[in-house]
């Protein structure tokens, strides 16, 4: 098993960050650009990966009381992950994303995963800023 983890501090309340991250309809705006989530009957979702042009059945659970998202593939069992939002001082948050790959063929490698996670967290921060700015209007 291979595990990866990245974190980023965001200038928003943890609830705002979590609400943006957990919005299935907006996930394409911050997930790695070759992944697309289509909500089924929660917690069931379908993940489409452009690289392989495959649809994979997965689970996605939002635990709002813990400010945590958890996901994983159902049938293949190839990977799981979670996103955790924690409040920091002065209205900022830290977002941590953790991925576990159980089979080597699903693991794209350290450099690719770290790059994808860093870009995803950056895009999530941009989405959170837009949401907060629009709410403050």
N, C-alpha and C positions, 0 to 999 in steps of 0.2 A: 504494500500500500504506500502511496505517495501523497503527502499533504502539503498544501500551500496556504499561506495566509497573508493578507495585506490589510492595512488600516489607513484611514484618512480622517482628519479633523474637518468638520463642516460648521460654518457660522449660522447655525439654525437650531432651534429646539429639537430634542430627540423625537418628539411626537411628529413634528413636521417632516423630518427626515424619514422616519419609519413609514408614514402615510404615503409618501412619494415612492419609496422602495417597494412597498407592498401592493401598489396599484397595478394589477395584472395588465390592464389596458394601456399602461404607460411604460411597461418594462422594456419594450423595444428601444425606448429613448436612452436607456442607460446600460443595458446588458451588452456583453460583447457583440459587436455588430453582425456576427454570423450566426447568432442565436435568436430565435423568435419563440415566444411563449403564447400558446393559444389555450385559454381557459376552457376546461371541460366542465365536469361536475365536481366542484371543489371537494376534496383537495386534488382531484385528478386534473392534470394539464398535459398538453402535448408540446414538446420542444422540437422545433425544426432547426437543424444545423445545416447552414448553407454549404459548408466544406464537404459534407458527405451527402447532401441533398436527402437526408433521412428525417423522418418524423419518429420521435421516441416518446413512449408513454412515461410520464413522471408524476411525482407527487410534489405539491407545494403547499406548505402550511404556514400561515401567518399567525403568530402568537403575539397579539397586540399588547397583552398585559406584561409580556417580557421584552417587547420591542425586538422581536426575533422572527426571521424567516428561515425556514428549513426546507430543503428540497433534495430530490434524488430520483434516479431512474428506478422504475418499478420492476420491469421484466428482466433487463440485462444486469442490474445491480452493479453497473460500472462506476458510478460516482455518486457522492452526496455532497452537500454543502450547507452552509448557514451564513446568514448575515445578522449581525448583532449591532444595535444602536445603543450607545451609552451617553448619558448627559454629562457634560463637563461644566466647569464654572462659566459664568457670564453668558449663558444662552447658547453655548456651542455644543457640538456633539462629536463623538468619535464613532465611526462606522468601521466594523471589522468584517471582512469576508473570509471564509475558510472553505477550502475545497479538499475533498479526499477522493482519490482515484484508486479503485480496488483492482483494476486490471490495467496492465501496462499499455495495451492497445488504445485505451481511452485517454491516456495521459499525453497531452501535446508537448510536454517538456517544461522545465522551470522557466526559461526565458519567455516562452510564449504565454504561459499562464500568468506570470507576474506582469507582463505588458498588458494583457487583457484585463486583469484585475485593476491595475492602476488606471487604465483608460476608463473602465466602467465606473470606478469610484469618482473619477473626475467628471464624467457625464452625469452621474447621480447628483453630485454637488451642483452642477449647472441647472439641472431640473429642479432641485430644491430651491435654489436662488430664484428661479423664474416663478415658482409657485408662491414663495414667501413675498416676493416683490408684487405679484399680481394681487395677493390677498391684502397687502398694505395699501395698494392702489392709489 
